[in-house]
């Protein structure tokens, strides 16, 4: 289980997130909802060791305190982070981008097994030799998620996977995320597309100005008046 308590992250005198508490239980898909600037990316960067948390913050995963580990050591615990904006190597092929996600694995047969799993989820087989920068936005997002999966994570952290994608592609990407979760990988997802995210999530947390203001089962959040007004136009 991932359990976060008292998480505070500051940039100088500005506190980007304050006293954040949430958890992801075994088998769950949990979504963090919030507008741009609410603190979702800062939380994810703290979880993966890319941004230092303030003193008193606690990030427990698989019985370890992630706040004292390096990013490389955090990957070794089974946590994989797929960042917002895809962050691919555009000049490298799709196949190379995907295989880079398995850089900690030295077993070539195992790498090919992981690659086959990714290609079952995403229709990328015909693009493996193409530069990643030549793909559409939706295809690039699939490569980004696939690269994170190549690390064979126990928990997958996905930061805004639907940004700038057409509605049809959003549905395709989020269905793949749900399939990843059904296959046994815990998922922590951040999204502005509340309706689509809550449709596949078990539970959710709503962030405003660096604090969690609402939380609960996904079905309840779908009917929550404030959530509907802020994120669903209802």
Rosetta blueprint (number, residue, H / E / L):
1 X L
2 X E
3 X E
4 X E
5 X E
6 X E
7 X E
8 X E
9 X E
10 X E
11 X E
12 X L
13 X L
14 X E
15 X E
16 X E
17 X E
18 X E
19 X E
20 X E
21 X E
22 X E
23 X E
24 X E
25 X L
26 X L
27 X L
28 X L
29 X E
30 X E
31 X E
32 X E
33 X E
34 X L
35 X L
36 X L
37 X L
38 X L
39 X L
40 X H
41 X H
42 X H
43 X H
44 X H
45 X H
46 X H
47 X H
48 X L
49 X L
50 X L
51 X L
52 X L
53 X L
54 X L
55 X L
56 X L
57 X L
58 X E
59 X E
60 X E
61 X E
62 X L
63 X L
64 X E
65 X E
66 X H
67 X H
68 X H
69 X L
70 X L
71 X H
72 X H
73 X H
74 X H
75 X H
76 X H
77 X L
78 X L
79 X E
80 X E
81 X E
82 X E
83 X L
84 X L
85 X L
86 X L
87 X L
88 X L
89 X L
90 X L
91 X L
92 X L
93 X E
94 X H
95 X H
96 X H
97 X H
98 X H
99 X H
100 X H
101 X L
102 X L
103 X L
104 X L
105 X L
106 X L
107 X L
108 X H
109 X H
110 X H
111 X H
112 X H
113 X H
114 X H
115 X H
116 X H
117 X H
118 X H
119 X H
120 X H
121 X H
122 X L
123 X L
124 X L
125 X H
126 X H
127 X H
128 X L
129 X L
130 X L
131 X E
132 X H
133 X H
134 X H
135 X L
136 X L
137 X H
138 X H
139 X H
140 X H
141 X H
142 X H
143 X H
144 X H
145 X H
146 X H
147 X H
148 X H
149 X H
150 X L
151 X L
152 X L
153 X L
154 X L
155 X E
156 X E
157 X E
158 X E
159 X E
160 X L
161 X L
162 X L
163 X L
164 X L
165 X L
166 X L
167 X H
168 X H
169 X H
170 X H
171 X H
172 X H
173 X H
174 X H
175 X H
176 X H
177 X H
178 X H
179 X H
180 X H
181 X H
182 X H
183 X L
184 X L
185 X L
186 X E
187 X E
188 X E
189 X E
190 X E
191 X E
192 X L
193 X L
194 X H
195 X H
196 X H
197 X H
198 X H
199 X H
200 X H
201 X L
202 X L
203 X E
204 X E
205 X E
206 X E
207 X E
208 X E
209 X L
210 X L
211 X E
212 X E
213 X E
214 X E
215 X E
216 X E
217 X E
218 X H
219 X H
220 X H
221 X H
222 X H
223 X H
224 X L
225 X H
226 X H
227 X H
228 X H
229 X H
230 X H
231 X H
232 X L
233 X L
234 X L
